[in-house]
């Protein structure tokens, strides 16, 4: 593993990281225009994210990958995905309950979740990665410490803010014997209190959610960040995310996975 390139921050980067943590603690959002000039590129943004993650004094439980569809990349003027680190307490087993007041301005995304059963390497093919992970269904709740963030926030501030990290709810790993191609053929229907909110396909995630996982493993290796056993990855949304409301959410998958259930109170 190469040297961690994220661990040395400037005073300005530390200032931004502290402001993000303060916004989370007080539930008072930041105004994006006050901070855009301080986070001018992805390298800065990832260093701010790393510094902010350290302030949480909690181990990283996994990562979320964002901007895994052409539509969402266009929204944020990017030609590649982003990632955000999620600490262990952000990962919730389905069925889950969550007070809406715990989050600031959340959305809801339907995802596939991978859990590393052994070390993942950037040289691994998608077939090798699949052999090394458990595969589950999930819903991810992106959230932001900036006001009026979706879909207008600077891509660099999105990354600095943990790729707008929030919570991830996930099922048990599937017991189905799936191959790489299978994971590109999963449909999902999302409902709130029994009313359909939308449908989506796993192929929206870079053609196959395993491509998202491979991208992440490569990106972390470039930055010198370890990928230990047990690390989870929420790999990208099947559908354009609605705003989170109170009620009973069910993400129903066409095959392989149990429903993801979330009660927002």
C-alpha positions in Angstrom: 0.0 0.0 0.0 1.3 3.4 -0.9 1.5 6.3 1.5 -1.8 7.8 2.6 -2.0 11.1 0.6 -5.0 12.4 2.5 -3.6 12.8 5.9 -1.7 16.1 5.5 -4.1 19.0 5.4 -3.5 22.8 5.2 -4.9 25.1 7.8 -7.6 26.1 5.3 -8.6 22.5 4.7 -8.8 21.9 8.5 -11.0 25.0 8.8 -13.5 23.6 6.2 -13.5 20.2 7.9 -14.2 21.9 11.3 -17.0 24.0 9.8 -18.7 20.8 8.4 -18.5 19.1 11.8 -19.9 22.2 13.5 -22.8 22.3 11.0 -23.6 18.7 11.7 -23.4 19.2 15.5 -25.6 22.3 15.5 -27.9 21.2 12.5 -27.3 24.7 11.0 -26.4 24.3 7.3 -23.5 26.2 5.7 -24.0 28.5 2.7 -22.1 27.0 -0.2 -21.0 30.3 -1.7 -19.0 31.0 1.5 -16.8 27.9 1.0 -16.5 27.2 -2.7 -13.3 29.1 -3.2 -11.6 27.2 -0.4 -12.2 23.8 -2.0 -11.2 24.3 -5.7 -10.4 20.7 -6.7 -10.8 17.0 -6.0 -7.5 16.6 -4.1 -8.4 19.4 -1.7 -11.9 18.0 -1.4 -10.8 14.5 -0.4 -8.3 15.9 2.1 -11.1 17.9 3.7 -13.3 14.8 3.7 -10.6 12.8 5.4 -10.0 15.4 8.1 -13.7 15.7 8.7 -14.0 11.9 9.1 -11.2 11.9 11.7 -13.2 14.5 13.7 -16.0 11.9 14.2 -13.7 9.7 16.4 -15.3 6.6 15.1 -13.9 3.9 12.7 -14.9 3.9 9.1 -17.4 1.2 8.4 -17.4 1.6 4.7 -17.9 3.9 1.7 -20.6 5.2 -0.5 -20.1 5.8 -4.2 -22.0 8.6 -5.8 -22.5 9.9 -9.4 -22.6 6.4 -10.9 -25.1 7.2 -13.7 -24.7 9.5 -16.7 -27.7 11.5 -15.4 -26.3 12.3 -12.0 -22.8 13.0 -13.4 -24.4 15.6 -15.7 -26.2 17.2 -12.7 -22.9 17.8 -11.0 -20.7 18.4 -14.0 -18.5 15.4 -13.5 -17.1 12.7 -15.7 -16.4 10.3 -12.9 -17.9 9.0 -9.6 -17.1 10.3 -6.1 -16.8 8.4 -2.9 -17.5 9.2 0.7 -16.4 7.5 3.9 -19.2 6.4 6.3 -18.4 5.7 9.9 -19.7 2.5 11.5 -22.8 4.0 13.2 -24.1 5.1 9.8 -24.7 1.5 8.7 -28.1 0.1 9.8 -29.5 -3.4 9.4 -32.9 -3.7 7.7 -35.6 -3.3 9.0 -34.5 0.0 10.5 -36.1 3.0 12.2 -34.7 6.5 12.0 -35.9 9.9 13.2 -36.0 12.4 10.3 -34.6 14.9 12.7 -31.2 13.1 12.8 -30.5 14.3 9.2 -30.5 17.8 7.7 -31.7 17.6 4.1 -31.7 13.9 3.1 -32.6 12.0 -0.1 -33.2 8.3 -0.5 -31.3 6.0 -3.0 -31.7 2.3 -3.9 -28.4 0.6 -3.9 -26.4 -2.7 -3.9 -24.1 -3.2 -0.9 -20.9 -5.1 -0.9 -19.0 -6.3 2.2 -15.3 -7.4 1.8 -14.7 -10.9 3.1 -11.0 -10.5 2.3 -8.7 -7.7 1.1 -9.8 -6.2 -2.2 -7.0 -5.2 -4.6 -7.0 -2.7 -7.6 -5.7 -5.6 -9.8 -8.8 -7.7 -9.1 -11.2 -8.3 -12.0 -14.9 -7.9 -11.4 -15.1 -11.7 -11.2 -12.4 -11.8 -8.5 -14.0 -9.0 -6.6 -17.4 -10.8 -6.6 -15.7 -13.9 -5.2 -14.3 -11.8 -2.3 -17.5 -10.0 -1.2 -20.9 -10.6 0.2 -23.7 -8.9 -1.8 -26.8 -7.3 -0.2 -29.5 -4.8 -1.0 -29.6 -1.4 0.5 -31.0 2.1 0.6 -28.7 5.0 1.1 -29.7 8.3 2.6 -27.5 11.1 1.2 -27.4 14.2 3.4 -25.6 17.5 3.3 -24.2 20.1 5.7 -24.9 22.7 3.0 -28.3 24.4 2.4 -30.2 23.9 -0.9 -27.6 21.3 -2.0 -29.4 19.1 -4.5 -28.6 19.3 -7.3 -26.8 22.6 -7.3 -23.9 22.1 -4.9 -20.3 22.3 -6.3 -18.9 18.8 -7.0 -15.9 19.6 -4.8 -18.1 20.6 -1.9 -20.0 17.4 -2.4 -16.8 15.4 -2.0 -15.6 17.5 0.9 -18.9 16.7 2.7 -18.3 13.0 2.5 -20.0 12.7 -0.8 -23.0 14.0 1.1 -22.9 11.1 3.6 -25.8 10.2 5.8 -27.0 6.6 6.5 -27.1 3.3 4.7 -29.7 0.6 5.5 -28.8 -2.9 4.2 -30.1 -6.5 4.2 -28.4 -9.7 4.9 -26.1 -10.9 2.1 -27.9 -12.9 -0.6 -27.5 -16.7 -0.6 -28.1 -16.9 -4.3 -25.2 -18.1 -6.5 -24.9 -15.0 -8.6 -22.3 -14.2 -11.3 -21.1 -10.8 -12.6 -23.7 -10.6 -15.3 -26.5 -11.4 -12.9 -25.8 -8.2 -10.9 -26.6 -6.0 -13.9 -30.1 -7.5 -14.3 -31.8 -6.5 -11.0 -34.8 -4.3 -11.0 -36.2 -2.4 -7.9 -39.5 -0.7 -7.0 -39.4 1.9 -4.2 -42.6 2.6 -2.2 -43.5 5.0 0.6 -46.6 3.9 2.6 -47.5 1.5 -0.2 -47.4 4.2 -2.9 -44.8 3.7 -5.7 -42.2 6.4 -5.8 -40.1 5.0 -8.7 -38.4 2.1 -10.3 -34.8 1.5 -11.3 -32.3 -0.9 -12.6 -28.9 -2.0 -11.3 -27.4 -1.4 -14.8 -27.8 2.3 -14.1 -24.8 1.9 -11.7 -21.9 2.2 -14.2 -23.5 -0.6 -16.2 -23.0 -3.0 -13.2 -22.6 -2.2 -9.5 -19.4 -4.3 -9.5 -17.9 -1.7 -11.8 -18.5 0.9 -9.1 -16.8 -1.3 -6.5 -13.8 -1.8 -8.8 -13.6 2.0 -9.4 -13.6 2.6 -5.6 -10.9 0.0 -4.8 -8.7 1.6 -7.4 -9.3 5.1 -6.2 -8.6 4.2 -2.6 -5.4 2.4 -3.6 -4.2 5.5 -5.4 -4.7 7.5 -2.2 -3.0 4.9 0.0 -6.1 4.1 2.0 -6.5 0.5 3.3 -9.5 -1.6 2.5 -9.8 -4.0 5.4 -12.0 -7.1 5.8 -15.5 -6.1 6.8 -15.5 -2.8 4.9 -18.9 -2.1 3.2 -19.6 -0.3 0.0 -22.9 1.2 -1.0 -22.3 1.2 -4.7 -24.6 3.8 -6.3 -28.3 4.4 -6.9 -30.6 2.6 -9.3 -32.9 5.6 -9.6 -33.1 9.4 -9.2 -33.5 10.0 -5.5 -36.6 11.5 -3.9 -36.4 13.7 -0.8 -36.7 11.6 2.4 -40.1 12.0 4.2 -41.7 10.4 7.3 -43.3 7.1 6.6 -42.6 3.4 5.8 -40.2 2.8 2.9 -39.8 -0.5 1.1 -37.3 -1.2 -1.6 -38.4 -4.4 -3.4 -35.9 -6.1 -5.6 -36.9 -8.4 -8.6 -34.5 -11.2 -7.5 -31.7 -12.3 -5.2 -32.4 -9.9 -2.3 -34.8 -9.4 0.6 -36.8 -6.2 0.8 -35.1 -3.2 2.4 -37.5 -1.7 5.0 -37.1 1.7 6.7 -39.4 3.6 9.0 -38.7 7.3 9.2 -40.3 8.9 12.2 
